[in-house]
Each structure stands twice: as C-alpha cells, then as structure tokens.
C-alpha cells in the first residue's frame, strides 16, 4: 500500500487546514488508518485514528478541533484541522495499520507534510 499525504502549509493561529492522504489499493474501505505528527527532537505521536467502520478517536489535545474522516470512493483519508495553535506545528504523517483491542499499530507510512501555525 502506498500513501501520499498532502495539504500542509502555513496558517495563522485560529485558522483551519485540511490534510489529505491518498491511498493505493482496491480495499481502501477496509483500511484502518491514522494521522500522526512529529516535531524535531520528539517522538512521533498519534493524533487520530479511524476504523473501517468509521469510528474515530483522537488525542486529547486535538479533540474538538480536529476531525478525521475518509472518502472510500476516492481512496482518501482526511484530517480537518480547525482552531489551530502554534503547538500544532509539526510534520504530519498518515498511516495504514491495524487495531488490536484499543491499540492502533501503524504498518505503512506516507511521507510527511509540514504544517506551520504562526502566532
């Protein structure tokens, strides 16, 4: 599976941005996927996940501001980010993975897309 992330850019604090992740394969609707982010010197952290039944879950710091969703007809995963804060600045990655219980294990990664939020 190949994943291609896009949509990053520079935005002012309080603004919005939508990231996209185009996926290859013919069974996209069965993929369980996530968005992650990473800043220099820090570990990559999980931001949001979506199951094949479209149940979504979020890191506490983005809950209520970010929405993960998918368009199975377009083989595309999205992350709608609103009320952005400077601390959201990071390189964002999409992944395809699997759940074991409540834990998400990424397997395939897209390249990152940089989001910069200015104050």
Secondary structure as the mmCIF struct_conf table of DSSP 4:
data_model
#
loop_
_struct_conf.conf_type_id
_struct_conf.id
_struct_conf.beg_label_comp_id
_struct_conf.beg_label_asym_id
_struct_conf.beg_label_seq_id
_struct_conf.end_label_comp_id
_struct_conf.end_label_asym_id
_struct_conf.end_label_seq_id
STRN STRN1 UNK A 3 UNK A 6
STRN STRN2 UNK A 9 UNK A 12
TURN_TY1_P TURN_TY1_P1 UNK A 13 UNK A 14
STRN STRN3 UNK A 17 UNK A 23
BEND BEND1 UNK A 25 UNK A 26
HELX_RH_3T_P HELX_RH_3T_P1 UNK A 28 UNK A 30
STRN STRN4 UNK A 32 UNK A 38
TURN_TY1_P TURN_TY1_P2 UNK A 40 UNK A 41
BEND BEND2 UNK A 42 UNK A 42
STRN STRN5 UNK A 45 UNK A 50
TURN_TY1_P TURN_TY1_P3 UNK A 52 UNK A 53
STRN STRN6 UNK A 56 UNK A 58
TURN_TY1_P TURN_TY1_P4 UNK A 60 UNK A 65
STRN STRN7 UNK A 66 UNK A 71
HELX_RH_3T_P HELX_RH_3T_P2 UNK A 72 UNK A 74
TURN_TY1_P TURN_TY1_P5 UNK A 75 UNK A 75
STRN STRN8 UNK A 76 UNK A 81
BEND BEND3 UNK A 83 UNK A 83
HELX_RH_3T_P HELX_RH_3T_P3 UNK A 86 UNK A 88
STRN STRN9 UNK A 90 UNK A 100
TURN_TY1_P TURN_TY1_P6 UNK A 101 UNK A 102
STRN STRN10 UNK A 103 UNK A 109
HELX_LH_PP_P HELX_LH_PP_P1 UNK A 110 UNK A 112
STRN STRN11 UNK A 113 UNK A 118
#
